[in-house]
Amino acid sequence: MPLNTENKAMEWRLRAIDSATSSIDLQTFLWDDDPLGLAVVRHLFDAADRGVQIRILLDDSFTVTHEEAIRDIDLHKNIELSIYNPFKRSSDDIARRLLLNLGDFSRLDHRMHNKALIIDNRISIIGGRNLANEYFGDHELSNFRDLELITGGPHVQETSNLFNLFWNNPWTFPESKIISDTDAFMTPTEFTAWLNKSAPRTFQETPATRRLAWETLIQRALPSKITLFADIPALDNPSLHDELPTQLAAELIKVIEMAQEELILVSAYLIPTEEFETAVERAEKRGVSVRILTNSMRSNNHLAAHSAYRKHIHRLIVHGADVHEVRAFAKDRHIYMQTPVDENTSACMQNS
């Protein structure tokens, strides 16, 4: 089932965590210590108290912004926190870390952008949302428009296998092994007290209500065949040219080549390669209707990406693709932002 609106996305995420009986695997690129980010911490801690074994895999790009708040989560005996492809930790400033790591930047530019929540290897939530207010329509200034799927079935094991590839990768390290200042950790008692104060339980439901929600979801679910496409992590030094992650791009080209009638593509950051543009042109020549949706300059949070995309618009349109751009102040923006944020007209909507 699609998790289209932000409130449903968070509700089902917390419900899934609360439903776990044996294991939770969580993989994300960014995790902030804001109210919604801490709500996830709160529910994970509750699950760990029930005996659920939890593994959390976080990319290192933005850990400096929330390191103190998130890193202590693995104080719990049932929670393991690991970091993918970490920067050197002699500084807590992003700019300084970049300077310290310039000699190895080609490796450090290899990031893990996956987002997945896997419950008991039976249910998964996959899609584009990181764990922060702006990904759930609750940021005062800027909110992202995202889409996820909550799924069940055999493919959940494929998602779990991909998680394991990253978890067991030589460029993944336990957070406790790379923290330089271990004295900064709270004790388990201190962290529990801090968590109770900073992230009170705001989403609670009875077992009967939770069961009814799952039964209703199953009744409304759409039976389908799901194929998982993803880049795999580097097996050796990620700076090596032959280990650049290109698996997903190659699979997308194959899918485009298979299109016979209609091709719909939604991408927040669209920077076509020569192979992509050629595949789209061949599809147009076959009579395929090609529609592409991406960010406008105003709705894009990475202007460098938008600048690169602008160089490709002319070629795409000339060959017949219908290219559309998201407006920052779209008419339906109120659907994807929560009160009182939706009352603040300065809060713009972005597609990520």
C-alpha positions, 0 to 999 in steps of 0.5 A: 500500500502506498504511504502517500501522506506524511501523517500516515507514513509516520503512523504506520512506521510507529505501528510497525515498530510497535508490532515487532516481536523478534527483529527490526532492521532500520536503514536510513541516510539522515536521522535528526533529533527533532520531535519526529526523529526522537519519536522513532527512537522512543518506539525503538527503545520500547521494542528493545525493552520487549526483547526485539533485536534491533539493527540500525544502519546510518550513513555518516554524511550528517551524523555531526548534526545529531550525533549526541542525541542518536548515538546513545541509542545502542546503549540498549543491549538489544540495539546495535548502531552502525555507520556506513563509510564514516568520515574521520572523527577528529572534528564535529564540524562538517566543513572541517571533516571535509577538509580533513578527509580531502585526500580520500574524498572519492571514497567518502563521496560514496554514500548510502542513500537507502531507506528501509524499515524491516519488521520481523522479515515479514513487513517492510516500509521502503521509499524516500523519507528520511527520519526528520520533521521535514520528511513528514510535513512538520517543518516550519520552513521547508517540507519534502513531498515523498512516497513510500510503500508498506509491503509484505511478501517474499520480496521483504526477504530481498530487502532484508538481504540488501540490508545485510549486504550493507550491514556486513560490508567492510565499510560499515563500522559499529558506532562505538568503534569510531566515536572519539570521545566515549566519555560523552556517552550517557549511561543507560539510566541517564539516556532512558531518563533523557528519552522519557523527557525529550520524546514522550509517547504520543502515538499509542494504541491498544493491541486490539486497535493495532490488530484491526489496523493491520487487518484493514490494511491487508484487506485494502492491499493490492496484490502485485509482483514487486521487483527490488532494484538497488545499488550494492555497496562497494566490496573494496575501497569505494574510490575504485572506478570499477566499484562505483554503484551503477547497478540501479542505473543499468536496471532502469535502462533495461526497464525503459527499453521494455516500455511499449505504451507508457513510461512515467518517471518521477525523480527529485534530482534528474541528471540524465546520462547519455545512456538514459537519454538514448533509451528515452529517445528509443522509447519515443520512437517506438510510440511510447508516451514518456512523462517525466516529473522532477523539481523546479528550481524553487522546489529543489533543495540542491541547486547544483543538481538542478543546474546540471538537469537544466542542460538536458531539458531541451534534448528530452523535450525535442525527442517528445518527452513531456517534462513537468516540474513541481511547484513549491506552492502547489494547490494541494500542498496543504494535504502534505503538511501538518497543523500548525505548519500548514498555516504558515504560508512561508513553509514551502513544499519540496519533492525529494 
